[in-house]
């Protein structure tokens, strides 16, 4: 900063967008730090040309973020101005500009009639707010003058050459010479407020010479003004009342729109905070009551405690709380300062009044603790000679140089109570002992203290407070299922060296959490922290997580013993912190542990699976289940665990025939041999792939949880239907003969390519489960199958949501929903549409195979990582997905194709927000070509390849679209397929004879 401030000049600069608000962009950003000014100006003045921003530093500037300044063809220098009243401008600077914004003059503390010349159409005057932009050319012209005498005396070059120092004003020397309404003679003489050198004749001559050089160098540079109608600013003064006003909201103040009462703080009982107060970077434990207009910064206080109105407390620790309880705190400023006195570090406390003027002379109306000094002397027994030495004349005695504040005592430690007694209180009236202790202490004035402030230690203390409250906040956010993003805290902990404390906090939350969802998110946060510690090195976050060193921890988690599992994870983690590659691998294993807990949470849906005993079908008779594909019209990703049980989900699906066929199916039959014959056919569009297996031992089935193992889905289905028990002491053959009198043959097929986006795997799992249940003598409902597939996919370790099986197992048009709770339950509502609308939909809906399978192999991991981080865009998008699904369902009920297409287009944008990178370039080109001919379009499933579905404006438009696409270069191989809404849905059939799909 360009000057010394009595109060903390960091104020709320970092708290206008507090952690508690995860989503909406702020309407305004407040900043009074040079380091943040560039960021502010980048947002305010988007598109500005290359150049240099310059600012004075004793002001608090607020501008609307959406304000834009036209920089097209800009040259010269541009000043930023905000509106002010004529009365306010009497003590400040104003610009006089013409209707084109060209600055004519700059007035400072001018008469009212002169200020009135500057009034604009809004009745306000443009205040000089201290922000100036120099284009590159103008900056070069200014810099070229620094070697020209006497201007070189403004730099070390001139000073080190022995030239007398010259102090020039940015506004009344450098900028004023560019003003079009100022003459050279008036400018060089400097005969106006704010200019001139007083009685120093030599300096005055040098300044006139300097201004003469500036006039010749810069007068031709254009000086224009950018007026921000909604902007405002305040000078930063030494007044406590002004400082508190800057830190608290006030009706009608633009800064108050973005104000947050609590920022970067943990408050145990927030209901005790009055409206109009402010708490920043603090921990308030217990019952701490804060009155309106009071500010608490960088404190750790413990209740019961009451802070009344108009107070400012800074830098106080828990030990201070006891002393604070004994006094009535109203309109006082209590601050703790870290100082170093002759190499000795210590904590010093200062005390003043809200309304005190630190520079007012004691004998000329000055006050202390808001009362005249005479009253203070009478009440405390302190005398004038206790505060000021004889060499300070009475005409210079003020609060700033009064030796009020004890810093050391010969025999006793000092605390905040050693200044609070000066307040006086009915509970603790001043006594001779306190006065004597105060007199025998080494005391200093603020003027003396400020030179001993240990800013490095003070910032370290504030940083420690920040991470203490961050740990408390982390616990609260996780335990309360808050959608607040912890990623900024995690990154800060990694950068600032507080990662060990944060890891311990996350371990603690994961260990004590009764909810596996809370524990899973805690482990995901640990993975993020480990990733941050790797600093972008060490390889990709997504990858395998099956290193044997972590197996014991995983086993505890699989058994549901979260406490022991977390302990083992932390124990193993200590061995993986040495270098980036180990950190990233450890992060992967924490994500693997998190997925175990997600599986356990999803397993809660098993209670909604109900089976009924049925007649065991004859040996050799096939039970066949043929299923449609599904098209997700809206809401996908909201069905994915943990999003679906932490946020709630809604998805609109269609069950469809592709080219007149149900493309997915399974059939099962009992066979006499005690073995399992597994045959799987898939991918007829791109070349059929066949897998044939025979399992005769339990060992043949143990790779059921490895998704890429041959027949893994079928093996997992045999386990989930309880046909096979891997934990049994009996062999596979004994189990099959004992319960079923033989084995099973299971065949599956899919006419769709891998990665089609049409829900193939989950629908196939539903068909397999249905046929196996029937073949093993059980019957079940579609609702049970939906939850059974959720269970199977967790056992298979592929994860996934519920929309695919809802789309393929429930006929027609429907919306599936899940509430943000455990156990996870899916409820399905059939959508009733107007008569004839199904036929209309069939004529307008087409599938286009893009020729590409899904490109982004780690889409799911990336989405879940972002969800657990609670990135604001992801949280907002999850809500938007659900809302769009409900609107889509309404469009179907109305039979409104245009509205349905609009929902489809929104859905595709939402998918891309959820999983950036899911749109291959060829698909984007295809969609751009089709856009004029369709109401709406979207990639099926998660995107990245597979099928594109379109809702055409013209019925039966397949040939026209094919011709358009064939005439477009670079689209590669594609094919167009017809679809029909399947209103019958899948069915289980007992076949009379052998059947091949």
Steps between C-alpha positions, in 0.01 A plus 500: 500500500613855442445613861487373854159389621405480863245231423524181299495611136424148373142542624252303287705489182511122500150443631258646251458154345498288816528123511143465620370616163591230245308604197391842377750752360521810714336821389790704633855447615654722766874547519739737674826316431737576214554127454130452427450814295624342179253214541220748559587705195527188285139419584371856476674598181495184291678528172732782602807537280853438625607760748559584864252550783602758760314575823519702814473266798305681768155421369237229501355453153175321415382451144235273344668197344279525190623853422677504164719771349543538125868458418462481123778705342610637837814714524634724773402503866162421653387590850224315688239717672202420722202721587491723806295783642605863484527516879727195511713638216585815698763300688613289205610510139268510196549480125363756257435317172313578179217293354756274324672419827810706425638643826517879504617562856543346846372686807590429862312635803364772273219749559146377437449713189807343340388149594159563345668528161570127526141385567383237253154400375445283810550800730828359632859605454778262383726444801871439467516144632869432451500245217676587174585296188801586282512345155836349410592800288404751770687302765813503283475878455471549876787261579723677250492811722657335805854566377435868421601748773338601726253209462783258574479626861177298532705179470801347669709597196466867581514457877820297479645776282442753777194675356241631751195274513188608313154371585250510213129427499354239265197721450613863529834457326495203265131485401415869519746587226292285262172679582377698200365796698823576689750754364874444509559808714245405766626143510869586531434757777289246686276758659214279623420282803708182509788652304807692604780457753405739774783709641786303345605739220764265359258207488232724347738596221592141434135399489420774248785375284374143539148601398641680200667177387179305561297748295728465200510122526137419580267785409417342163402169660116461497349488850151351515267402781303178554204573724358208705141604584450231768848525650601653831807538717618625837831630623679276749555716806637452852148526644369189674144595413590522129681170517208323669263657247706348218474157659127495570197521269291810460167527314539660160874438485603311184758302695229365730345297217793260509548516875512183709462522876734206558802445275769235540392442860353233721217624722355247741176692556439721194155596627675724755646720227289812444426635155759759402794338676802343331714197591809424292769232541394414854385214722214580735445204729209482738250781552666809351247775443597777259297819468421698184778714358772295671791329324706198608811413300777243547373401845444178687245564775308274732162582653308588695592842371310807381635763262262794480462749217777693326797284602804384305693200636811381321769244582357372831544138613302267724690618810364852439140378534513483881609864530248618243210359704569743783440815297217663312628508144323773306653741246856386576786369288709221656790368294779252558826567319800274450810713560872449538668720761880493489480151353244375755169386348189586701131576474385856568140614536366842409170658599318801358152635443281462195472879463851604605702716264858383543647827378277745692693690764412406857450864601295585193203265529687171467344188653600160629250217520248743348516739800708813569846437640407683819231241576745219430761648739238548770361146472830308484741709706738524206668836452618682194868450588438120502424515130715773352859592578585865567671534163160463326331841522133507597414625152620168352359258754247263346387140519750402233802580721348416842694221676187308597581141409701266728748285309715343775493465877797420720341206683163410349368407158268750339169435328202678353372570852788744547337738253135407552504639854525842338142454377363478851211274591248455781627144517862608524550867602855637468707442813833613641653159428412518129624857477828404668547198272434723199745767619778248568470347153707605205246683289505626145287720280356382169750731327781305668337159466439507127873492432532177699216309336613155389296472185638160406404353837162675486421350160614159626264531796214597273583212271491263798161640600377459146588132494360440848165635384546312172528174693181579691328600180614182330341290772176696484477492120554124488284402794211725392508379137559858385552577132779742587819426306799411716742502208622860562584408861668181388715685248588765757601234754728337244660830396540641851639186666191422711427170326582283803239673714246479220572130445448433870168686492379305197610173662304594810182578307524181294556293815211642700250516214210259539390579145716326234425795269671744740795266540529459122507875442764538771720243328443678168621824662814322619557382142467861382746618763754235401452601137562865588818408686627337179483847334399370159774238484491124553273397214124475458264485797277240332646152496522168682457475876580142589851514647539227761630749758151647531317168507463480879337843517267408216401177675393690812288733287343210310395352834341829601764582762558861397695595814767233454501549126576872535773428754668254265471742211669775704770260616579396143474857372803609701716280276379668180568870563862527385460590134230592247465159337430337837258777598297449183496124548386549858226733376380226264476254786305746711257532211486120491418500872236767439338278236474215752294727724289617206427135423394441857269802484344378175465151645232649724273472195502119544217530750275594208568169322223248569487145362219249494540126467374359172492162331841386381478489118558172319855395425616631164223759452622853424387806696544790261501875577522741205538869579480830314780754510449827683537862400562743784314820414605695809644476850783250452789521752250591774436123534868423565610411855591686714332796323166322497483435877675822606319742267204307359443406138241503223541352150257483207550186287347338193497123442564462125523239230801557274427425134188314612678266747557469871879496478591369846413170663591194702374147539573235760418133544578217735729226371576158638877554533605673830678785322439854375511562124530868419467634142499870418453664159530875445563778249336401173528854360878491513571129480369239739709390796426167668620383841444138609591371847436188704534531880538176695675631814443794731842633401368553148262762639727700731582765239133608505602840642744578218281667234737424212531130582318272250141442609537717813144637480351153464708366788397790722135434411532134605634617836243778550210261425647265765528214253865482604647569845874566478532495879356150527716204602323291234634476149322661208379163374365403842316832533340465157394139550366562852283799413414455132577142401748620241663806350399793283560626152483877460507684168496876444497718192511862395462636149651829617869594500700536818480857634178568310353723771167315480530334840607162367694364800243584767204388289684179421563452872126535559423242233758260643369540855140450385575183303716355780239573767237318293728214406590445868136491613429859603289786373544870563369843401650762269554726804706225663700447179587870488652481849652157429697650210625779728623227735659298219693798360642575843608136535650519151676826617392693189277728706248686290153629568145379451381680186605228253301217657203730558514594130525143372290303749205739537301540175427824318564849634576549868682709754703332772574679826710448810502707818816636668509232766607149589384233452503575129159439348397559138141588421364502145208696360353407159444816297156529345511669160225630267338252265707449187813661643692170512447464123614863448808442712589188301487703178727775631756308706815357337823340619832577334793273572807725501745223425683578823483328836539698818838679499521617862575185695515682829180703467337343805807545723535864396134579563500333842825674593347836413179414683682405820695825470159671474618729224232770477444437129438130565259565788307752291498264204364211707202716596459615140493138380216412736305815412543439128379140542179621661451752217569228244235277659255789477583547131413134439173534691411796277615327182715805423782405262660846500518512881627142505777597256590799714537273803719263297730786398525623859574145608795473263645825634454368854678177410794699365510705819496184705769322301713738291659318209199276429445655154737374228578748223326288234186484712504877547520551124219252446277682749580838346398375155176350633402791724281686246301182430422381851308620805763349727787251518730339751753223533354195667638409841806679633619608155846465355375288209235240422152610390365847437124535519316779321144630501440608140281791398365303205354148540675199346799715409763226496601525134532879504721494809714223352556707188596808703751303706652326200565839338693615809871419502680348796210323668640151447282191509148544628165330463140606565252275678130519562359477849154425636375545853455152650175512694507129590836481674706193573332170575612163630399214271525126555602369157374172369814436297859608465541854374785704365489882515 
